[in-house]
Amino acid sequence: MISFEHINAATQTWLFGHLPSPAALLMEFVIVGILVLTLFAVLGLVLVFMERKVSAYMQIRVGPNRVGFRGTAQTLADTIKLVVKEGLTPDSADKFLFNLAPLSS
């Protein structure tokens, strides 16, 4: 089984050697939080890619194969598109109700 104990011990030794104890502990929490968020982000990308491949197989079509190596960057491209996408609200609309509508469905 893979063990990250030596990496953890080296990181903890370095942090507590260079920072005061509360700051080192806080930095350790931040590092673990970033690693967990990164793990779930990558896992989400992989699962969406797998779901697209399985759906394409079930529908007898090629599936995502244009962006990146055999379609591996398609999910990343879609994620970037959604993050950059601008939400537009019509000028004559009630802004509160217009933006509330997608949340209620």
All heavy atoms as an XYZ file, in Angstrom:
808
protein
N       0.839     -1.186      0.000
C       0.000      0.000      0.000
C       0.877      1.239      0.000
O       1.925      1.287      0.629
C      -0.913     -0.034      1.218
C      -1.831      1.126      1.314
S      -3.176      0.762      2.448
C      -4.148      2.174      2.184
N       0.409      2.263     -0.706
C       1.166      3.509     -0.810
C       1.079      4.265      0.506
O       0.006      4.419      1.082
C       0.616      4.373     -1.950
C       0.761      3.651     -3.269
C       1.319      5.715     -1.999
C       0.115      4.375     -4.436
N       2.226      4.742      0.979
C       2.263      5.503      2.218
C       2.891      6.872      1.953
O       3.951      6.968      1.336
C       3.079      4.762      3.269
O       3.222      5.561      4.415
N       2.224      7.902      2.391
C       2.728      9.264      2.263
C       3.287      9.766      3.589
O       3.445     10.965      3.776
C       1.619     10.189      1.772
C       1.115      9.848      0.395
C      -0.131      9.285      0.221
C       1.901     10.074     -0.708
C      -0.596      8.970     -1.031
C       1.455      9.763     -1.985
C       0.201      9.206     -2.142
N       3.603      8.852      4.489
C       4.052      9.231      5.826
C       5.365     10.006      5.793
O       5.527     10.990      6.529
C       4.187      7.984      6.694
C       4.445      8.297      8.152
C       4.403      7.049      9.021
O       3.922      6.012      8.556
O       4.871      7.151     10.158
N       6.294      9.599      4.927
C       7.588     10.296      4.876
C       7.432     11.712      4.300
O       8.098     12.642      4.733
C       8.602      9.481      4.067
C       8.215      9.250      2.645
N       7.273      8.319      2.273
C       8.630      9.853      1.510
C       7.132      8.337      0.965
N       7.936      9.271      0.471
N       6.502     11.892      3.343
C       6.250     13.231      2.806
C       5.607     14.105      3.878
O       5.974     15.276      4.052
C       5.353     13.150      1.558
C       6.066     12.395      0.441
C       4.950     14.542      1.085
C       5.201     12.097     -0.753
N       4.662     13.534      4.605
C       3.999     14.268      5.684
C       5.000     14.670      6.764
O       5.004     15.807      7.239
C       2.874     13.411      6.276
C       2.132     14.115      7.379
O       2.037     15.332      7.393
N       1.605     13.351      8.307
N       5.868     13.738      7.156
C       6.845     14.031      8.210
C       7.831     15.108      7.760
O       8.149     16.027      8.534
C       7.584     12.755      8.591
N       8.282     15.034      6.521
C       9.230     16.036      6.020
C       8.579     17.409      5.928
O       9.184     18.423      6.311
C       9.765     15.611      4.659
N       7.330     17.457      5.456
C       6.622     18.726      5.350
C       6.372     19.331      6.731
O       6.573     20.527      6.944
C       5.276     18.528      4.620
O       5.530     17.933      3.354
C       4.556     19.838      4.428
N       5.938     18.483      7.661
C       5.670     18.975      9.017
C       6.955     19.464      9.683
O       6.961     20.523     10.334
C       5.030     17.854      9.833
C       4.329     18.338     11.062
C       3.457     17.247     11.664
O       3.607     16.069     11.356
N       2.551     17.649     12.526
N       8.041     18.748      9.509
C       9.321     19.170     10.089
C       9.755     20.516      9.511
O      10.195     21.406     10.240
C      10.403     18.107      9.810
O       9.969     16.864     10.349
C      11.728     18.498     10.427
N       9.609     20.686      8.198
C      10.008     21.935      7.564
C       9.121     23.083      8.033
O       9.627     24.168      8.337
C       9.945     21.799      6.043
C      10.503     22.991      5.347
C      11.805     23.204      5.025
C       9.781     24.153      4.931
N      11.945     24.425      4.417
C      10.719     25.036      4.350
C       8.462     24.535      4.986
C      10.362     26.270      3.827
C       8.098     25.770      4.468
C       9.048     26.622      3.897
N       7.800     22.854      8.066
C       6.888     23.928      8.479
C       7.140     24.366      9.914
O       7.208     25.564     10.203
C       5.432     23.475      8.325
C       4.857     23.466      6.912
C       3.478     22.842      6.909
C       4.814     24.859      6.343
N       7.247     23.399     10.821
C       7.449     23.751     12.231
C       8.854     24.271     12.491
O       9.094     24.938     13.493
C       7.123     22.555     13.130
C       5.654     22.377     13.361
C       4.912     21.524     12.549
C       5.001     23.060     14.364
C       3.552     21.359     12.745
C       3.636     22.906     14.573
C       2.908     22.051     13.757
N       9.792     24.010     11.578
C      11.136     24.557     11.712
C      11.246     25.993     11.230
O      12.126     26.729     11.657
N      10.376     26.396     10.309
C      10.473     27.724      9.714
C       9.377     28.693     10.156
O       9.498     29.895      9.926
C      10.429     27.611      8.184
C      11.682     27.056      7.600
N      11.950     25.700      7.579
C      12.743     27.661      7.032
C      13.111     25.499      7.006
N      13.624     26.676      6.662
N       8.302     28.180     10.755
C       7.186     29.034     11.148
C       6.856     28.823     12.626
O       7.148     27.764     13.182
C       5.940     28.705     10.311
C       6.018     28.951      8.804
C       4.789     28.374      8.127
C       6.132     30.432      8.517
N       6.226     29.812     13.246
C       5.734     29.582     14.604
C       4.677     28.475     14.593
O       4.039     28.213     13.580
C       5.111     30.925     15.003
C       5.556     31.913     13.998
C       5.986     31.171     12.792
N       4.470     27.862     15.721
C       3.595     26.695     15.807
C       2.173     26.931     15.280
O       1.687     26.124     14.479
C       3.557     26.196     17.255
O       2.822     25.012     17.348
N       1.469     28.003     15.700
C       0.107     28.193     15.156
C       0.091     28.438     13.650
O      -0.774     27.937     12.936
C      -0.414     29.415     15.896
C       0.449     29.569     17.095
C       1.771     28.988     16.739
N       1.062     29.196     13.153
C       1.127     29.476     11.711
C       1.444     28.201     10.924
O       0.902     27.982      9.838
C       2.170     30.542     11.421
N       2.322     27.359     11.468
C       2.658     26.105     10.804
C       1.449     25.189     10.738
O       1.190     24.538      9.716
C       3.810     25.419     11.529
N       0.693     25.132     11.819
C      -0.509     24.300     11.843
C      -1.549     24.831     10.852
O      -2.163     24.050     10.118
C      -1.092     24.272     13.256
C      -2.227     23.287     13.497
C      -1.757     21.860     13.271
C      -2.747     23.450     14.920
N      -1.723     26.150     10.802
C      -2.650     26.753      9.850
C      -2.211     26.471      8.412
O      -3.036     26.125      7.554
C      -2.748     28.259     10.093
C      -3.698     29.020      9.169
C      -5.137     28.574      9.404
C      -3.546     30.503      9.392
N      -0.915     26.594      8.145
C      -0.395     26.313      6.807
C      -0.599     24.851      6.435
O      -0.912     24.524      5.287
C       1.089     26.675      6.725
C       1.659     26.557      5.337
S       0.868     27.621      4.135
C       1.524     29.182      4.601
N      -0.457     23.967      7.409
C      -0.693     22.542      7.174
C      -2.168     22.301      6.801
O      -2.461     21.537      5.882
C      -0.329     21.751      8.425
C      -0.026     20.305      8.163
C       0.590     19.621      9.377
O       0.864     20.292     10.396
O       0.781     18.409      9.289
N      -3.087     22.976      7.490
C      -4.514     22.867      7.160
C      -4.785     23.363      5.743
O      -5.557     22.766      4.995
C      -5.370     23.651      8.148
C      -5.485     23.022      9.507
C      -5.751     23.809     10.610
C      -5.337     21.664      9.693
C      -5.882     23.246     11.870
C      -5.455     21.086     10.940
C      -5.725     21.875     12.032
N      -4.163     24.481      5.371
C      -4.360     25.051      4.041
C      -3.841     24.089      2.964
O      -4.503     23.858      1.950
C      -3.669     26.425      3.930
C      -3.614     26.917      2.502
C      -4.379     27.439      4.812
N      -2.676     23.509      3.192
C      -2.098     22.567      2.229
C      -3.002     21.351      2.060
O      -3.283     20.923      0.938
C      -0.679     22.154      2.660
C       0.279     23.324      2.513
C      -0.184     20.963      1.842
C       1.642     23.097      3.134
N      -3.482     20.801      3.162
C      -4.370     19.639      3.085
C      -5.674     20.008      2.387
O      -6.180     19.240      1.550
C      -4.634     19.064      4.495
C      -5.745     18.035      4.469
C      -3.369     18.448      5.055
N      -6.219     21.187      2.678
C      -7.444     21.624      2.025
C      -7.274     21.757      0.516
O      -8.129     21.325     -0.265
N      -6.162     22.357      0.095
C      -5.887     22.500     -1.335
C      -5.737     21.137     -1.992
O      -6.248     20.909     -3.093
C      -4.640     23.380     -1.554
C      -4.958     24.822     -1.195
C      -4.141     23.284     -2.993
C      -3.759     25.736     -1.176
N      -5.053     20.214     -1.326
C      -4.885     18.870     -1.886
C      -6.223     18.142     -2.017
O      -6.472     17.466     -3.024
C      -3.914     18.060     -1.031
C      -2.451     18.476     -1.105
C      -1.613     17.678     -0.121
C      -1.916     18.304     -2.514
N      -7.088     18.281     -1.035
C      -8.402     17.619     -1.100
C      -9.242     18.212     -2.220
O      -9.868     17.477     -2.995
C      -9.124     17.724      0.265
C     -10.573     17.334      0.149
C      -8.430     16.854      1.289
N      -9.265     19.548     -2.332
C     -10.019     20.188     -3.413
C      -9.480     19.781     -4.780
O     -10.251     19.533     -5.717
C      -9.987     21.704     -3.262
C     -10.826     22.273     -2.127
C     -10.604     23.786     -2.011
C     -12.288     21.967     -2.339
N      -8.168     19.700     -4.915
C      -7.554     19.272     -6.171
C      -7.927     17.836     -6.501
O      -8.250     17.519     -7.657
C      -6.024     19.418     -6.097
O      -5.709     20.776     -5.780
C      -5.362     19.026     -7.401
N      -7.924     16.971     -5.495
C      -8.301     15.582     -5.710
C      -9.723     15.474     -6.242
O      -9.979     14.775     -7.231
C      -8.170     14.785     -4.408
C      -8.748     13.371     -4.445
C      -7.869     12.462     -5.275
C      -8.938     12.842     -3.051
N     -10.658     16.182     -5.621
C     -12.046     16.103     -6.057
C     -12.257     16.760     -7.415
O     -13.099     16.310     -8.201
C     -12.986     16.686     -5.005
C     -13.198     15.754     -3.849
C     -12.759     16.091     -2.589
C     -13.817     14.536     -4.027
C     -12.944     15.227     -1.517
C     -14.009     13.667     -2.975
C     -13.575     14.012     -1.717
N     -11.510     17.810     -7.722
C     -11.619     18.440     -9.040
C     -11.151     17.489    -10.133
O     -11.814     17.328    -11.166
C     -10.816     19.738     -9.074
N     -10.018     16.851     -9.905
C      -9.498     15.898    -10.890
C     -10.424     14.689    -11.000
O     -10.701     14.203    -12.100
C      -8.054     15.472    -10.526
C      -7.581     14.316    -11.378
C      -7.121     16.659    -10.671
N     -10.923     14.212     -9.873
C     -11.858     13.086     -9.891
C     -13.120     13.447    -10.668
O     -13.631     12.635    -11.450
C     -12.215     12.681     -8.462
C     -13.115     11.459     -8.300
C     -12.438     10.228     -8.856
C     -13.457     11.262     -6.840
N     -13.615     14.664    -10.502
C     -14.781     15.106    -11.262
C     -14.509     15.128    -12.753
O     -15.341     14.682    -13.554
N     -13.336     15.627    -13.149
C     -12.976     15.645    -14.566
C     -12.921     14.232    -15.143
O     -13.431     13.964    -16.231
C     -11.631     16.345    -14.762
C     -11.603     17.849    -14.566
C     -10.176     18.362    -14.613
C     -12.437     18.538    -15.612
N     -12.314     13.317    -14.412
C     -12.194     11.938    -14.884
C     -13.559     11.274    -14.988
O     -13.860     10.587    -15.978
C     -11.251     11.134    -13.958
C     -11.304      9.648    -14.270
C      -9.830     11.649    -14.075
N     -14.409     11.481    -14.001
C     -15.726     10.855    -14.023
C     -16.608     11.408    -15.148
O     -17.338     10.643    -15.793
C     -16.417     11.017    -12.672
C     -15.819     10.183    -11.542
C     -16.498     10.520    -10.218
C     -15.944      8.709    -11.835
N     -16.523     12.708    -15.417
C     -17.287     13.274    -16.531
C     -16.774     12.718    -17.854
O     -17.552     12.365    -18.743
C     -17.223     14.823    -16.512
C     -17.736     15.420    -17.807
C     -18.008     15.362    -15.342
N     -15.460     12.598    -17.994
C     -14.882     12.026    -19.215
C     -15.349     10.580    -19.401
O     -15.760     10.183    -20.502
C     -13.349     12.088    -19.149
C     -12.684     11.424    -20.316
C     -12.678     12.029    -21.558
C     -12.057     10.201    -20.175
C     -12.063     11.422    -22.638
C     -11.443      9.584    -21.245
C     -11.441     10.201    -22.481
N     -15.321      9.807    -18.335
C     -15.766      8.413    -18.426
C     -17.252      8.336    -18.769
O     -17.666      7.491    -19.572
C     -15.467      7.683    -17.117
C     -13.994      7.434    -16.894
S     -13.582      6.800    -15.263
C     -14.691      5.457    -15.067
N     -18.059      9.209    -18.167
C     -19.494      9.208    -18.451
C     -19.759      9.541    -19.910
O     -20.624      8.936    -20.550
C     -20.190     10.221    -17.540
C     -21.700     10.245    -17.665
C     -22.200     11.252    -18.663
O     -21.503     12.242    -18.907
O     -23.304     11.042    -19.197
N     -18.998     10.472    -20.468
C     -19.162     10.814    -21.881
C     -18.772      9.651    -22.781
O     -19.438      9.398    -23.786
C     -18.318     12.039    -22.227
C     -18.890     13.309    -21.686
C     -18.056     14.483    -22.097
N     -18.729     15.704    -21.688
C     -18.309     16.896    -22.018
N     -17.238     17.022    -22.759
N     -18.961     17.944    -21.615
N     -17.713      8.955    -22.447
C     -17.284      7.812    -23.259
C     -18.320      6.690    -23.201
O     -18.640      6.070    -24.211
C     -15.924      7.299    -22.787
C     -14.768      8.178    -23.179
C     -14.573      8.170    -24.683
C     -13.281      8.838    -25.065
N     -13.069      8.844    -26.508
N     -18.852      6.408    -22.023
C     -19.861      5.351    -21.887
C     -21.141      5.738    -22.614
O     -21.742      4.913    -23.319
C     -20.135      5.048    -20.391
C     -21.343      4.159    -20.226
C     -18.916      4.416    -19.762
N     -21.560      6.994    -22.487
C     -22.754      7.449    -23.197
C     -22.558      7.352    -24.709
O     -23.472      6.956    -25.438
C     -23.091      8.891    -22.830
O     -23.440      8.983    -21.482
N     -21.375      7.728    -25.185
C     -21.096      7.628    -26.620
C     -21.131      6.173    -27.074
O     -21.655      5.858    -28.144
C     -19.736      8.240    -26.925
N     -20.616      5.261    -26.282
C     -20.645      3.840    -26.625
C     -22.083      3.327    -26.680
O     -22.463      2.595    -27.607
C     -19.832      3.039    -25.608
C     -19.890      1.554    -25.838
C     -19.168      0.968    -26.873
C     -20.676      0.749    -25.029
C     -19.232     -0.398    -27.086
C     -20.747     -0.615    -25.239
C     -20.017     -1.185    -26.268
O     -20.095     -2.535    -26.481
N     -22.899      3.736    -25.706
C     -24.288      3.281    -25.675
C     -25.095      3.844    -26.847
O     -26.016      3.197    -27.334
C     -24.948      3.675    -24.348
C     -24.410      2.877    -23.182
S     -24.887      3.480    -21.542
C     -26.573      3.827    -21.698
N     -24.736      5.043    -27.312
C     -25.456      5.675    -28.416
C     -24.814      5.387    -29.773
O     -25.198      5.967    -30.787
C     -25.523      7.189    -28.186
C     -26.283      7.565    -26.942
C     -26.112      9.025    -26.581
O     -25.532      9.811    -27.317
N     -26.628      9.406    -25.413
N     -23.804      4.533    -29.784
C     -23.068      4.139    -30.985
C     -22.562      5.374    -31.741
O     -22.894      5.635    -32.889
C     -23.915      3.231    -31.903
C     -24.521      2.091    -31.091
C     -23.068      2.676    -33.035
C     -25.524      1.272    -31.865
N     -21.786      6.181    -31.052
C     -21.148      7.342    -31.666
C     -19.734      7.441    -31.127
O     -19.344      6.719    -30.220
C     -21.946      8.618    -31.417
C     -22.133      8.977    -29.965
C     -22.981     10.237    -29.808
N     -23.224     10.523    -28.426
C     -22.389     11.167    -27.615
N     -21.239     11.610    -28.073
N     -22.696     11.363    -26.350
N     -18.969      8.348    -31.698
C     -17.545      8.429    -31.359
C     -17.326      8.991    -29.962
O     -16.491      8.503    -29.212
C     -16.798      9.279    -32.405
C     -15.336      9.391    -32.038
C     -16.938      8.659    -33.773
N     -18.053     10.014    -29.585
C     -17.851     10.629    -28.283
C     -16.813     11.734    -28.353
O     -16.385     12.128    -29.433
N     -16.381     12.234    -27.202
C     -15.411     13.337    -27.214
C     -14.061     12.853    -27.723
O     -13.438     11.973    -27.153
C     -15.328     13.769    -25.754
C     -15.770     12.580    -24.978
C     -16.742     11.846    -25.843
N     -13.620     13.401    -28.857
C     -12.325     12.975    -29.397
C     -11.598     14.095    -30.113
O     -10.653     13.842    -30.831
C     -12.516     11.802    -30.354
C     -13.306     12.170    -31.585
O     -13.890     13.247    -31.646
N     -13.339     11.301    -32.551
N     -12.029     15.331    -29.966
C     -11.445     16.431    -30.726
C     -10.370     17.203    -29.945
O      -9.374     17.597    -30.505
C     -12.538     17.416    -31.147
C     -13.627     16.792    -31.966
C     -13.276     16.860    -33.438
N     -14.411     16.473    -34.235
C     -14.466     15.330    -34.916
N     -13.480     14.481    -34.861
N     -15.523     15.048    -35.645
N     -10.576     17.440    -28.687
C      -9.688     18.310    -27.909
C      -8.741     17.458    -27.081
O      -9.163     16.603    -26.319
C     -10.504     19.244    -26.984
C      -9.593     20.193    -26.247
C     -11.538     20.011    -27.780
N      -7.448     17.705    -27.231
C      -6.467     16.960    -26.450
C      -6.251     15.556    -26.991
O      -6.721     15.194    -28.070
N      -5.548     14.755    -26.236
C      -5.253     13.382    -26.640
C      -6.502     12.528    -26.486
O      -6.947     12.261    -25.371
C      -4.111     12.818    -25.791
C      -3.815     11.371    -26.069
C      -3.244     10.998    -27.270
C      -4.115     10.402    -25.135
C      -2.974      9.673    -27.532
C      -3.852      9.075    -25.387
C      -3.285      8.710    -26.586
N      -7.103     12.136    -27.592
C      -8.290     11.281    -27.641
C      -9.454     11.841    -26.827
O     -10.222     11.103    -26.228
C      -7.954      9.870    -27.199
C      -6.870      9.239    -28.066
C      -6.591      7.846    -27.695
N      -7.684      7.029    -28.227
C      -7.775      5.739    -28.041
N      -6.864      5.108    -27.347
N      -8.778      5.057    -28.545
N      -9.544     13.162    -26.757
C     -10.681     13.799    -26.090
C     -10.512     14.039    -24.607
O     -11.470     14.418    -23.930
N      -9.326     13.863    -24.083
C      -9.134     13.996    -22.637
C      -9.262     15.438    -22.154
O      -9.562     15.670    -20.982
C      -7.757     13.457    -22.213
O      -6.748     14.087    -23.011
C      -7.684     11.959    -22.397
N      -9.066     16.416    -23.036
C      -9.149     17.817    -22.613
C     -10.524     18.422    -22.872
O     -10.746     19.597    -22.591
C      -8.076     18.644    -23.312
N     -11.455     17.638    -23.406
C     -12.786     18.169    -23.711
C     -13.495     18.640    -22.443
O     -14.107     19.704    -22.415
C     -13.630     17.110    -24.413
C     -14.998     17.604    -24.834
C     -14.916     18.628    -25.946
O     -14.226     18.403    -26.929
N     -15.593     19.740    -25.780
N     -13.425     17.860    -21.380
C     -14.081     18.234    -20.126
C     -13.447     19.493    -19.542
O     -14.148     20.362    -19.022
C     -13.992     17.068    -19.128
O     -14.537     15.908    -19.733
C     -14.743     17.375    -17.862
N     -12.130     19.589    -19.623
C     -11.440     20.790    -19.146
C     -11.853     22.010    -19.971
O     -12.097     23.092    -19.417
C      -9.925     20.589    -19.196
C      -9.071     21.698    -18.632
C      -9.373     21.894    -17.160
C      -7.611     21.384    -18.825
N     -11.973     21.847    -21.288
C     -12.406     22.950    -22.143
C     -13.833     23.377    -21.800
O     -14.144     24.573    -21.762
C     -12.317     22.538    -23.612
N     -14.709     22.418    -21.532
C     -16.085     22.745    -21.141
C     -16.121     23.466    -19.797
O     -16.920     24.380    -19.591
C     -16.940     21.485    -21.076
C     -17.256     20.937    -22.455
O     -17.126     21.685    -23.443
O     -17.633     19.756    -22.537
N     -15.267     23.059    -18.869
C     -15.201     23.711    -17.558
C     -14.761     25.166    -17.708
O     -15.353     26.063    -17.111
C     -14.235     22.961    -16.635
O     -14.658     21.610    -16.516
C     -14.162     23.603    -15.267
N     -13.742     25.399    -18.508
C     -13.262     26.765    -18.740
C     -14.354     27.600    -19.408
O     -14.582     28.756    -19.056
C     -11.968     26.749    -19.580
C     -10.831     26.146    -18.753
C     -11.603     28.149    -20.060
C      -9.578     25.874    -19.536
N     -15.077     26.985    -20.363
C     -16.161     27.696    -21.043
C     -17.240     28.125    -20.043
O     -17.734     29.253    -20.085
C     -16.785     26.808    -22.110
C     -17.946     27.464    -22.846
C     -18.635     26.499    -23.767
C     -19.519     25.589    -22.929
N     -20.423     24.751    -23.686
N     -17.605     27.238    -19.120
C     -18.639     27.574    -18.147
C     -18.179     28.625    -17.150
O     -18.970     29.464    -16.717
C     -19.087     26.314    -17.409
C     -19.943     25.352    -18.219
C     -20.190     24.075    -17.428
C     -21.256     25.995    -18.594
N     -16.901     28.607    -16.778
C     -16.386     29.593    -15.822
C     -16.331     30.982    -16.460
O     -16.647     31.987    -15.824
C     -14.991     29.161    -15.316
C     -14.301     30.285    -14.582
C     -15.111     27.943    -14.433
N     -15.962     31.041    -17.736
C     -15.804     32.314    -18.428
C     -17.143     32.846    -18.941
O     -17.286     34.037    -19.181
C     -14.797     32.159    -19.591
C     -14.681     33.415    -20.417
C     -13.443     31.778    -19.045
N     -18.128     31.984    -19.063
C     -19.420     32.369    -19.634
C     -20.047     33.510    -18.836
O     -20.056     33.496    -17.607
C     -20.345     31.153    -19.623
C     -21.620     31.348    -20.364
C     -22.392     30.039    -20.406
C     -23.669     30.199    -21.172
N     -24.401     28.942    -21.264
N     -20.556     34.470    -19.560
C     -21.143     35.651    -18.931
C     -22.647     35.464    -18.766
O     -23.340     35.100    -19.700
C     -20.864     36.883    -19.796
C     -21.387     38.160    -19.223
C     -21.102     39.342    -20.131
O     -20.449     39.163    -21.149
O     -21.548     40.440    -19.789
N     -23.132     35.689    -17.574
C     -24.562     35.612    -17.340
C     -25.220     36.935    -17.704
O     -24.857     37.983    -17.191
N     -26.156     36.889    -18.607
C     -26.824     38.105    -19.058
C     -28.215     38.202    -18.449
O     -28.945     37.212    -18.413
C     -26.934     38.115    -20.583
C     -25.613     38.098    -21.344
C     -25.863     37.995    -22.834
C     -24.825     39.350    -21.042
N     -28.566     39.377    -17.990
C     -29.898     39.653    -17.472
C     -30.509     40.747    -18.341
O     -29.913     41.824    -18.482
C     -29.833     40.126    -16.011
O     -29.128     39.153    -15.237
C     -31.217     40.313    -15.433
N     -31.674     40.504    -18.937
C     -32.302     41.543    -19.766
C     -32.573     42.810    -18.953
O     -32.868     42.755    -17.759
C     -33.615     40.900    -20.216
C     -33.393     39.430    -20.070
C     -32.436     39.257    -18.948
N     -32.470     43.945    -19.612
C     -32.654     45.238    -18.929
C     -34.057     45.397    -18.359
O     -34.242     45.969    -17.286
C     -32.360     46.394    -19.889
C     -30.887     46.476    -20.234
O     -30.065     46.023    -19.404
O     -30.560     46.989    -21.320
N     -35.065     44.902    -19.063
C     -36.452     45.110    -18.626
C     -36.919     44.061    -17.616
O     -38.042     44.143    -17.138
C     -37.380     45.098    -19.843
O     -37.299     43.846    -20.495
N     -36.077     43.089    -17.279
C     -36.484     42.021    -16.363
C     -36.275     42.439    -14.913
O     -35.443     43.291    -14.606
C     -35.688     40.761    -16.645
N     -37.062     41.830    -14.038
C     -36.839     41.996    -12.607
C     -35.591     41.182    -12.274
O     -35.595     39.957    -12.343
C     -38.059     41.487    -11.835
C     -37.920     41.664    -10.340
O     -36.846     42.141     -9.884
O     -38.869     41.317     -9.614
N     -34.503     41.830    -11.953
C     -33.213     41.166    -11.807
C     -33.238     40.075    -10.732
O     -32.671     39.002    -10.908
C     -32.124     42.191    -11.527
C     -31.921     43.122    -12.707
C     -30.737     44.003    -12.522
C     -30.564     45.021    -13.610
N     -30.959     44.685    -14.928
N     -33.894     40.346     -9.623
C     -33.951     39.357     -8.541
C     -34.680     38.099     -8.988
O     -34.177     36.986     -8.843
C     -34.619     39.953     -7.301
C     -34.788     38.960     -6.189
C     -33.691     38.529     -5.447
C     -36.026     38.432     -5.894
C     -33.836     37.602     -4.446
C     -36.195     37.504     -4.886
C     -35.084     37.084     -4.156
N     -35.865     38.245     -9.565
C     -36.638     37.085    -10.000
C     -35.979     36.364    -11.160
O     -35.992     35.126    -11.232
C     -38.055     37.503    -10.387
C     -38.967     37.914     -9.239
C     -40.320     38.355     -9.764
C     -39.131     36.784     -8.243
N     -35.372     37.114    -12.093
C     -34.715     36.501    -13.232
C     -33.547     35.625    -12.801
O     -33.353     34.524    -13.317
C     -34.239     37.587    -14.206
C     -33.703     37.043    -15.490
C     -34.549     36.729    -16.543
C     -32.342     36.834    -15.651
C     -34.061     36.225    -17.728
C     -31.827     36.330    -16.835
C     -32.705     36.030    -17.882
N     -32.774     36.100    -11.821
C     -31.628     35.317    -11.341
C     -32.041     34.229    -10.348
O     -31.284     33.293    -10.136
C     -30.596     36.254    -10.726
C     -29.954     37.142    -11.753
O     -29.692     36.719    -12.877
N     -29.729     38.393    -11.397
N     -33.205     34.360     -9.758
C     -33.700     33.362     -8.831
C     -34.291     32.152     -9.561
O     -34.254     31.031     -9.057
C     -34.766     33.968     -7.901
C     -35.360     33.077     -6.832
C     -34.308     32.708     -5.808
C     -36.532     33.774     -6.170
N     -34.812     32.349    -10.780
C     -35.501     31.302    -11.522
C     -34.666     30.047    -11.740
O     -35.159     28.944    -11.532
C     -36.007     31.853    -12.849
N     -33.392     30.104    -12.135
C     -32.621     28.871    -12.335
C     -32.418     28.086    -11.041
O     -32.232     26.880    -11.064
C     -31.284     29.339    -12.879
C     -31.513     30.709    -13.389
C     -32.630     31.275    -12.592
N     -32.453     28.755     -9.915
C     -32.248     28.070     -8.639
C     -33.460     27.270     -8.211
O     -33.349     26.325     -7.432
C     -31.888     29.094     -7.556
C     -30.645     29.927     -7.796
C     -30.488     30.972     -6.699
C     -29.409     29.059     -7.893
N     -34.655     27.640     -8.696
C     -35.869     26.979     -8.242
C     -36.204     25.729     -9.044
O     -37.073     24.976     -8.665
C     -37.043     27.960     -8.320
O     -37.271     28.324     -9.670
N     -35.533     25.509    -10.169
C     -35.865     24.331    -10.983
C     -35.117     23.094    -10.562
O     -34.285     23.057     -9.760
C     -35.583     24.601    -12.444
O     -34.221     24.923    -12.630
